[in-house]
């Protein structure tokens, strides 16, 4: 079972992000299920969230034998000439990349709405985890750091640091080059709480590695692919806060 979450941004006022839905998929059995999460109710109360057109009822469980169009339409079509290059930029195998793997890395962002998709991080039985993402915010670091970023090589290790006074999110996780301490960007916001927990519990187990660097003309949001590995306490479950849990649903 694979799980992706849908986040919604309140662009009109606070610009805050809320996890509002989750897609649970068993690809082998062609079973897809979408539910709104308790984060949708929080977003409704704080920012006036209305149900998505594709899923008009907050309290319904939506089921399908194929990927819902809301998600499928956020993936570059296989018939495109640049599809192979697109998949390779994600560090995936063009012959075996699944739609969910593609969405997990790209976020499925579109300029026409304020939604983003991200994957649920999985904790193994021994508490270890691993996750991949594209470096965030690198265009906002200083010129020297950007120049150093373009010199990164696949397999290069990075330092992971906690930022306690980020002007946008307060708590953030930074990535730094270990030799010259250039701060080159941040992890995605949806990973911050779980990475913070791992850093606090097992700081020596956190490892960040550059998977690949995509030069232009690759999109700037897909410039540097990062993998972070670490360990949580065996009783810790990532992305288990109330806002990630399904609303009480009436089966469709």
Rosetta silent file (secondary structure, phi, psi, omega in degrees, C-alpha in Angstrom):
SEQUENCE: XXXXXXXXXXXXXXXXXXXXXXXXXXXXXXXXXXXXXXXXXXXXXXXXXXXXXXXXXXXXXXXXXXXXXXXXXXXXXXXXXXXXXXXXXXXXXXXXXXXXXXXXXXXXXXXXXXXXXXXXXXXXXXXXXXXXXXXXXXXXXXXXXXXXXXXXXXXXXXXXXXXXXXXXXXXXXXXXXXXXXXXXXXXXXXXXXXXXXXXXXXXXXXXXXXXXXXXXXXXXXXXXXXXXXXXXXXXXXXXXXXXXXXXXXXXX
SCORE:     score description
SCORE:     0.000 S_00000001
   1 L     0.000  127.881  176.955    0.000    0.000    0.000 S_00000001
   2 E  -108.768  142.918 -179.953    1.333    3.407   -1.014 S_00000001
   3 E  -126.887  127.755  171.639    0.098    6.645    0.523 S_00000001
   4 E  -118.205  143.011  174.797    0.278   10.157   -0.910 S_00000001
   5 E  -104.955  153.134  175.154   -1.030   13.251    0.826 S_00000001
   6 E  -111.517  125.803  176.661   -2.571   16.322   -0.802 S_00000001
   7 E  -108.361  145.117 -179.810   -1.662   19.723    0.627 S_00000001
   8 E  -122.810  137.493  179.714   -3.627   22.923   -0.046 S_00000001
   9 E  -106.194  133.456  174.142   -2.290   26.474    0.252 S_00000001
  10 L   -81.563   81.851 -176.913   -4.332   29.431    1.460 S_00000001
  11 L   -71.259  -25.015 -174.033   -3.038   31.801   -1.215 S_00000001
  12 L   -71.331  -30.707 -173.470   -5.679   34.439   -0.552 S_00000001
  13 L  -130.856  -83.267 -170.656   -4.597   35.291    2.988 S_00000001
  14 L   -80.818  -19.948 -173.893   -2.035   33.516    5.158 S_00000001
  15 L    63.763   15.163  177.423   -0.292   31.484    2.427 S_00000001
  16 L   -73.239  153.100  177.671   -0.192   28.658    4.967 S_00000001
  17 E  -106.155  143.576  178.848   -0.239   25.039    3.799 S_00000001
  18 E  -132.536  132.300  168.927   -2.590   22.366    5.137 S_00000001
  19 E   -73.657  121.677 -172.255   -2.587   18.596    4.495 S_00000001
  20 E  -119.049  -12.813 -176.940   -6.185   18.052    3.394 S_00000001
  21 E  -157.048  162.991  177.569   -6.421   14.607    1.795 S_00000001
  22 E  -140.055  138.842  175.649   -4.780   11.242    1.379 S_00000001
  23 E  -108.344  120.843  174.715   -4.609    8.758   -1.447 S_00000001
  24 E  -108.826  125.896 -172.469   -4.072    5.121   -0.455 S_00000001
  25 E  -132.550  132.311  169.134   -3.196    2.898   -3.385 S_00000001
  26 E  -112.894   93.051 -171.867   -2.619   -0.802   -3.902 S_00000001
  27 H   -63.478  -40.542 -177.345   -1.311   -0.704   -7.449 S_00000001
  28 H   -61.421  -31.675 -178.521   -1.010   -4.488   -7.834 S_00000001
  29 H  -102.141    6.619  179.693   -4.705   -4.909   -7.023 S_00000001
  30 L    53.591   49.646  179.346   -5.859   -1.759   -8.886 S_00000001
  31 E  -123.385  120.882 -179.877   -7.383   -0.292   -5.733 S_00000001
  32 E  -127.667  136.712 -177.154   -7.300    3.443   -5.112 S_00000001
  33 E  -139.587  130.690  178.109   -8.995    5.251   -2.241 S_00000001
  34 E  -118.648  133.314  173.446   -9.185    8.961   -1.434 S_00000001
  35 E  -133.351  144.527  166.902  -10.268   10.485    1.871 S_00000001
  36 E   -70.953  152.152  177.871  -10.139   13.993    3.210 S_00000001
  37 E  -105.344  172.458  177.592   -8.050   14.302    6.367 S_00000001
  38 H   -63.254  -20.197  174.664   -8.673   16.198    9.563 S_00000001
  39 H   -63.598  -27.281  177.528   -6.372   18.836    8.095 S_00000001
  40 H   -67.484  -38.608  177.850   -9.190   19.681    5.670 S_00000001
  41 H   -67.399  -38.261  175.881  -11.467   20.549    8.571 S_00000001
  42 H   -62.657  -44.456  179.402   -8.723   22.709   10.066 S_00000001
  43 H   -65.693  -35.541  177.855   -8.274   24.453    6.693 S_00000001
  44 H   -63.774  -43.806 -177.611  -12.040   24.924    6.379 S_00000001
  45 H   -71.710  -39.424 -173.898  -12.246   26.597    9.776 S_00000001
  46 H   -90.043  -28.867 -171.605   -9.124   28.740    9.449 S_00000001
  47 H  -135.606    7.792  175.340   -9.049   29.558    5.745 S_00000001
  48 L    72.313   31.147  178.715  -12.447   28.728    4.259 S_00000001
  49 L   -58.094  133.129  172.340  -11.430   25.621    2.323 S_00000001
  50 L  -105.413  153.285  178.187  -14.165   24.307    0.038 S_00000001
  51 L   -56.686  147.021  176.778  -14.251   20.672   -1.172 S_00000001
  52 E   -67.795  147.028 -179.892  -12.253   19.991   -4.327 S_00000001
  53 L   -56.443  -36.993 -177.516  -14.305   19.696   -7.516 S_00000001
  54 L   -71.954  -23.614 -178.179  -13.032   16.147   -8.010 S_00000001
  55 E  -136.446   82.013 -167.724  -14.094   15.142   -4.486 S_00000001
  56 L   -77.222   -4.050 -177.503  -17.128   17.279   -3.545 S_00000001
  57 L  -122.582  117.889 -179.107  -17.972   15.642   -0.188 S_00000001
  58 L   -59.048  -31.539 -170.433  -15.643   16.024    2.808 S_00000001
  59 L  -107.353   28.429  178.813  -17.101   12.945    4.508 S_00000001
  60 E  -115.920  143.181  171.400  -17.100   10.448    1.662 S_00000001
  61 E   -93.511  119.801 -178.706  -14.592    7.720    0.879 S_00000001
  62 E   -97.938  129.515 -177.847  -13.883    7.745   -2.873 S_00000001
  63 E  -124.817  148.083 -179.400  -12.850    4.445   -4.455 S_00000001
  64 E  -155.093  158.006  175.206  -11.632    3.587   -7.944 S_00000001
  65 L   -93.388    0.329  176.231   -9.941    0.804   -9.899 S_00000001
  66 L  -143.314  165.497 -177.779   -7.600    3.344  -11.512 S_00000001
  67 L   -62.038  130.591 -178.593   -5.742    6.463  -10.488 S_00000001
  68 L   -60.048  143.766 -179.423   -8.116    9.398  -10.025 S_00000001
  69 H   -55.656  -33.051  179.489   -7.846   12.085  -12.753 S_00000001
  70 H   -53.938  -35.690 -179.665   -6.879   14.716  -10.130 S_00000001
  71 H   -91.383  -42.693 -176.631   -3.596   12.834   -9.724 S_00000001
  72 H   -60.983  -36.204 -177.169   -3.185   11.339  -13.200 S_00000001
  73 L   -74.548   -2.513  179.693   -3.433   14.753  -14.874 S_00000001
  74 L  -100.614   11.765 -178.495   -0.440   15.995  -12.870 S_00000001
  75 L  -117.456  135.537  177.281    1.980   13.621  -14.570 S_00000001
  76 L   -60.391  133.058 -177.083    3.716   14.259  -17.881 S_00000001
  77 L   -66.103  141.768 -179.052    2.242   11.959  -20.526 S_00000001
  78 L   -63.113  -21.681 -179.456    4.320    8.989  -21.631 S_00000001
  79 L   -77.625   -9.864 -179.871    3.737   10.007  -25.240 S_00000001
  80 L   -68.561  143.822 -179.936    5.717   13.223  -24.824 S_00000001
  81 L   -62.415  -31.463 -176.106    9.095   13.342  -26.559 S_00000001
  82 L   -93.858   12.222 -176.253   10.754   14.583  -23.372 S_00000001
  83 H   -62.554  -43.738 -178.222    9.184   11.928  -21.120 S_00000001
  84 H   -61.852  -44.605  178.292   12.354    9.825  -20.869 S_00000001
  85 H   -63.099  -40.210  179.087   14.468   12.852  -19.923 S_00000001
  86 H   -58.186  -45.692 -179.567   11.792   13.899  -17.434 S_00000001
  87 H   -68.659  -39.139  179.735   11.910   10.499  -15.688 S_00000001
  88 H   -66.303  -33.583  175.613   15.693   10.410  -15.658 S_00000001
  89 H   -62.108  -26.184  179.604   15.771   13.824  -13.983 S_00000001
  90 L   -85.604   -3.200 -178.170   13.770   12.235  -11.173 S_00000001
  91 L    74.497   24.384 -178.404   16.331    9.477  -10.741 S_00000001
  92 L  -109.912  162.601  176.939   13.791    6.840  -11.813 S_00000001
  93 L   -85.117  117.828 -178.456   13.900    4.022  -14.367 S_00000001
  94 L   -56.094  -25.467 -177.567   11.855    5.066  -17.447 S_00000001
  95 L   -82.189  -19.783 -172.372   10.791    1.441  -17.939 S_00000001
  96 L  -130.351    0.935 -177.628    9.435    0.908  -14.441 S_00000001
  97 L   -65.927  127.131  179.368    8.550    4.296  -12.928 S_00000001
  98 L   -91.918  156.346  177.547    5.017    4.249  -11.537 S_00000001
  99 H   -55.005  -36.866 -179.142    2.702    7.286  -11.510 S_00000001
 100 H   -69.296  -36.569  176.704    2.842    7.368   -7.709 S_00000001
 101 H   -64.686  -39.887  179.379    6.653    7.414   -7.701 S_00000001
 102 H   -64.575  -47.408  179.610    6.598   10.304  -10.170 S_00000001
 103 H   -62.128  -37.502 -178.343    4.083   12.271   -8.104 S_00000001
 104 H   -61.020  -31.527 -178.441    6.036   11.624   -4.907 S_00000001
 105 H   -93.401  -37.240 -176.331    9.069   13.414   -6.365 S_00000001
 106 H   -84.171  -25.432 -175.818    7.502   16.132   -8.517 S_00000001
 107 L    82.220   -8.377  177.496    4.713   17.125   -6.124 S_00000001
 108 L    59.569   27.037 -176.577    2.291   17.287   -9.030 S_00000001
 109 L   -70.504  143.361  175.810    2.232   21.079   -8.846 S_00000001
 110 L  -134.801  145.147 -179.139    0.280   23.053  -11.447 S_00000001
 111 L   -69.782  -16.002 -175.321    0.136   26.806  -11.946 S_00000001
 112 L   -86.812   -4.940  177.878   -3.651   26.620  -12.232 S_00000001
 113 L  -146.067 -173.603 -176.742   -4.308   25.579   -8.622 S_00000001
 114 L  -123.937   45.822 -179.880   -2.869   25.619   -5.102 S_00000001
 115 E  -115.607  152.876  174.884   -2.348   21.914   -4.477 S_00000001
 116 E  -145.297  144.045 -179.919    0.765   19.838   -3.902 S_00000001
 117 E  -109.175  140.383  175.457    1.225   16.091   -3.501 S_00000001
 118 E  -146.957  153.440 -174.231    3.772   14.470   -1.192 S_00000001
 119 E   -87.213  153.195  171.078    4.470   10.897   -0.031 S_00000001
 120 L   -76.317  130.210  177.088    4.055    9.399    3.403 S_00000001
 121 L   -76.836  135.691 -175.788    7.440    8.558    4.869 S_00000001
 122 L  -103.483  129.941  174.315    7.707    4.915    5.850 S_00000001
 123 L   -95.636  126.930  176.482    9.396    3.721    9.048 S_00000001
 124 L   -76.301  169.484 -174.972   10.937    0.283    8.852 S_00000001
 125 L   -60.466  -30.121 -179.469   10.555   -2.164   11.735 S_00000001
 126 L   -87.800    5.295  178.566   13.951   -1.256   13.155 S_00000001
 127 L    93.099   -8.855 -179.040   13.085    2.470   13.128 S_00000001
 128 E   -76.495  156.251  177.114   15.171    3.321   10.063 S_00000001
 129 E  -149.264  163.013  172.932   13.809    5.405    7.204 S_00000001
 130 E  -148.624  142.549  179.575   14.868    6.896    3.916 S_00000001
 131 E  -147.657  149.333  177.924   13.277    9.598    1.762 S_00000001
 132 E  -118.880  146.184  178.842   14.073   11.449   -1.450 S_00000001
 133 E  -161.865  160.783  173.369   13.150   14.984   -2.409 S_00000001
 134 E   -87.735  136.611 -179.153   14.308   17.891   -4.516 S_00000001
 135 L   -54.615  131.517 -179.793   16.168   20.609   -2.634 S_00000001
 136 E   -99.318  147.840  167.997   13.878   23.506   -1.747 S_00000001
 137 L    72.404   13.602 -174.996   14.650   27.216   -1.706 S_00000001
 138 H   -66.718  -22.550  178.559   18.085   27.106   -3.307 S_00000001
 139 H   -73.038  -10.146 -178.855   17.340   30.211   -5.366 S_00000001
 140 H  -100.361    1.399  177.325   17.064   32.184   -2.118 S_00000001
 141 L   -89.286  170.526 -174.008   20.551   31.421   -0.803 S_00000001
 142 L   -71.314  167.762 -173.563   23.544   33.681   -1.453 S_00000001
 143 H   -61.107  -39.544 -179.518   25.511   33.710   -4.699 S_00000001
 144 H   -63.930  -39.264  179.336   28.476   31.778   -3.284 S_00000001
 145 H   -68.021  -38.646  178.579   26.190   29.000   -2.076 S_00000001
 146 H   -65.676  -38.584  177.935   24.446   28.813   -5.457 S_00000001
 147 H   -65.014  -40.424  178.195   27.806   28.555   -7.211 S_00000001
 148 H   -66.069  -37.012  179.955   28.835   25.756   -4.829 S_00000001
 149 H   -59.427  -40.971 -178.238   25.505   24.008   -5.433 S_00000001
 150 L   -70.259  -11.194  177.910   26.174   23.798   -9.167 S_00000001
 151 L   -96.110   -2.759 -179.587   29.442   21.998   -8.404 S_00000001
 152 L   -61.264  149.651  178.644   27.757   19.215   -6.428 S_00000001
 153 L  -125.227  149.735  175.352   28.256   15.675   -7.643 S_00000001
 154 L   -56.818  135.649 -177.810   26.123   12.563   -7.240 S_00000001
 155 L    93.523  -10.454 -179.908   27.193   10.654   -4.132 S_00000001
 156 L   -72.512  138.685 -178.815   28.431   13.765   -2.317 S_00000001
 157 E   -90.056  149.904  179.129   27.439   13.937    1.357 S_00000001
 158 E  -126.611  158.057  173.775   25.757   16.937    2.978 S_00000001
 159 E   -89.292  146.833  177.403   25.253   18.127    6.537 S_00000001
 160 E  -113.509  126.346 -176.134   21.733   18.319    8.004 S_00000001
 161 E  -133.723  146.898  177.235   21.059   21.192   10.400 S_00000001
 162 E   -88.739  133.466  174.707   18.068   22.471   12.347 S_00000001
 163 E  -112.048  121.095 -173.609   17.004   26.102   11.839 S_00000001
 164 E   -97.209   -9.637 -175.744   14.942   27.483   14.726 S_00000001
 165 E  -131.372   40.045  177.021   14.163   30.975   13.431 S_00000001
 166 E   -61.986  130.949 -175.334   13.185   30.570    9.801 S_00000001
 167 L   -66.403  -17.618 -178.626   11.209   33.732    8.852 S_00000001
 168 L  -100.636  -47.552 -172.732    8.520   31.718    7.038 S_00000001
 169 L  -114.805   -0.829 -176.094    8.116   28.460    8.946 S_00000001
 170 E    68.882  -75.347  177.770   10.019   29.101   12.213 S_00000001
 171 E   -90.111  132.067  179.873   11.331   25.507   12.374 S_00000001
 172 E  -149.649  164.815  177.352   13.164   24.303    9.264 S_00000001
 173 E  -120.656  121.743 -177.558   15.806   21.783    8.197 S_00000001
 174 E   -99.217  153.962  171.382   18.784   23.060    6.246 S_00000001
 175 E  -114.388  132.272 -176.409   21.224   21.242    3.960 S_00000001
 176 E  -131.484  149.672  172.524   24.856   22.359    4.045 S_00000001
 177 E   -76.146  136.151 -172.718   28.061   21.377    2.272 S_00000001
 178 L   -76.937  -23.529 -175.089   30.356   19.743    4.862 S_00000001
 179 L   -83.411  -41.681 -175.965   33.681   21.116    3.635 S_00000001
 180 L  -121.102    6.985  173.114   32.945   24.833    3.340 S_00000001
 181 L    57.785   36.994  171.939   29.623   25.098    5.241 S_00000001
 182 L   -78.645  127.566  173.712   27.589   26.662    2.460 S_00000001
 183 E   -84.126  112.502 -170.429   23.875   26.520    3.290 S_00000001
 184 E  -103.477   -7.327  179.365   22.451   25.481   -0.075 S_00000001
 185 E   159.393 -166.376 -172.543   18.733   25.020    0.687 S_00000001
 186 E  -130.915  161.880  169.308   16.075   23.300    2.757 S_00000001
 187 L   -76.665  163.203  173.188   14.115   20.086    3.032 S_00000001
 188 L   -61.717  149.393 -177.245   10.394   20.220    2.126 S_00000001
 189 H   -61.797  -30.469 -176.348    8.238   21.596    4.945 S_00000001
 190 H   -70.296  -13.106  178.607    6.256   18.355    5.204 S_00000001
 191 H   -96.715  -10.591 -167.887    9.400   16.523    6.395 S_00000001
 192 H   -59.514  -50.734 -175.944   10.504   19.036    9.013 S_00000001
 193 H   -61.918  -41.560 -178.634    8.745   17.642   12.106 S_00000001
 194 H   -72.109  -38.865  176.744    9.775   14.061   11.393 S_00000001
 195 H   -67.070  -38.627  177.676   13.377   14.981   10.542 S_00000001
 196 H   -59.188  -43.819  178.721   13.566   17.118   13.668 S_00000001
 197 H   -61.782  -43.215 -179.691   12.454   14.110   15.719 S_00000001
 198 H   -65.998  -40.206  179.602   15.077   11.888   14.091 S_00000001
 199 H   -64.247  -40.103 -179.135   17.833   14.452   14.620 S_00000001
 200 H   -68.855  -39.487 -175.594   16.921   14.787   18.297 S_00000001
 201 H   -81.160  -44.237 -175.299   16.732   11.035   18.916 S_00000001
 202 L  -137.730   69.146 -175.037   19.591    9.767   16.738 S_00000001
 203 H   -60.642  -29.532 -177.850   21.709   12.689   15.487 S_00000001
 204 H   -78.794  -10.161 -178.574   24.589   10.435   14.440 S_00000001
 205 H   -95.424   -7.223 -179.347   22.335    8.368   12.182 S_00000001
 206 L   -78.090  124.715 -179.721   21.188   11.243    9.945 S_00000001
 207 E  -135.540  127.690  177.795   22.849   11.085    6.532 S_00000001
 208 E  -116.719  134.478 -176.942   22.129   13.277    3.529 S_00000001
 209 E  -134.783  141.459  172.940   23.468   12.452    0.070 S_00000001
 210 E   -76.534  121.917  176.995   23.232   14.125   -3.328 S_00000001
 211 E   -82.847  -49.370  177.218   21.559   11.662   -5.705 S_00000001
 212 E  -164.557  157.299  176.652   21.932   13.784   -8.835 S_00000001
 213 E  -117.909  126.094 -179.824   22.142   17.354  -10.092 S_00000001
 214 L  -103.282  111.215  177.992   20.063   18.348  -13.113 S_00000001
 215 L   -73.055  168.319  173.742   21.501   21.283  -15.055 S_00000001
 216 L   -59.737  144.631   17.081   19.358   23.612  -17.123 S_00000001
 217 L   -91.249   18.125  175.407   17.053   23.252  -19.021 S_00000001
 218 L   -60.094  145.512  179.367   15.676   21.066  -16.204 S_00000001
 219 L   -56.179  146.011 -178.245   13.123   22.999  -14.101 S_00000001
 220 H   -61.704  -29.693  179.427   14.679   24.892  -11.206 S_00000001
 221 H   -72.968   -9.726  178.915   12.484   22.993   -8.746 S_00000001
 222 H  -119.695   39.186 -176.064   14.144   19.778   -9.930 S_00000001
 223 L   -78.308  -50.416 -174.136   17.740   20.963   -9.738 S_00000001
 224 E  -126.803  117.087  178.355   19.211   18.836   -6.894 S_00000001
 225 E   -91.858  126.218 -174.583   17.812   15.451   -5.860 S_00000001
 226 E  -117.559  146.101  169.594   18.594   14.601   -2.227 S_00000001
 227 E  -123.086  130.392  175.407   18.260   11.426   -0.182 S_00000001
 228 E  -117.236  133.127  174.710   18.138   11.510    3.606 S_00000001
 229 E  -121.872  149.328 -179.744   18.411    8.417    5.764 S_00000001
 230 E  -169.155 -163.328 -177.045   18.037    8.215    9.514 S_00000001
 231 E  -145.342  136.654  171.203   16.446    6.473   12.461 S_00000001
 232 L  -107.944  167.620  168.372   13.517    7.125   14.747 S_00000001
 233 L   -58.119  145.696 -174.630   12.601    5.548   18.038 S_00000001
 234 L   -62.645  -18.652 -179.681   10.919    2.202   17.301 S_00000001
 235 L   -94.757   -1.427 -176.328    7.615    3.528   18.669 S_00000001
 236 L   -86.522  132.555  177.378    7.611    6.658   16.516 S_00000001
 237 L  -117.219  117.491 -178.179    5.243    6.798   13.545 S_00000001
 238 L   -69.345  152.215  176.540    5.858    9.589   10.981 S_00000001
 239 L    50.549   47.344 -179.385    3.034   11.738    9.675 S_00000001
 240 L  -112.907    4.879  178.513    0.665   10.434   12.323 S_00000001
 241 L   -64.395  159.711 -176.722   -0.573   13.769   13.709 S_00000001
 242 H   -51.796  -37.584 -176.497   -4.360   14.392   13.562 S_00000001
 243 H   -64.827  -14.845  177.820   -4.145   16.534   10.409 S_00000001
 244 H   -95.461   -6.275 -175.818   -2.907   13.456    8.500 S_00000001
 245 L   -90.582  145.363 -178.173   -5.700   11.176    9.705 S_00000001
 246 E   -62.552  144.540  168.447   -8.869   10.610    7.640 S_00000001
 247 L   -64.844  154.143  175.208  -12.050   12.420    8.572 S_00000001
 248 L   -56.524  119.810 -169.834  -14.799   10.106    9.770 S_00000001
 249 L  -112.352  148.176  171.247  -15.925    8.769    6.418 S_00000001
 250 E  -103.863  115.983 -174.395  -19.095    7.280    5.042 S_00000001
 251 E   -56.149  137.908 -179.756  -18.099    4.605    2.531 S_00000001
 252 L   -76.808    0.000    0.000  -19.098    5.380   -1.040 S_00000001
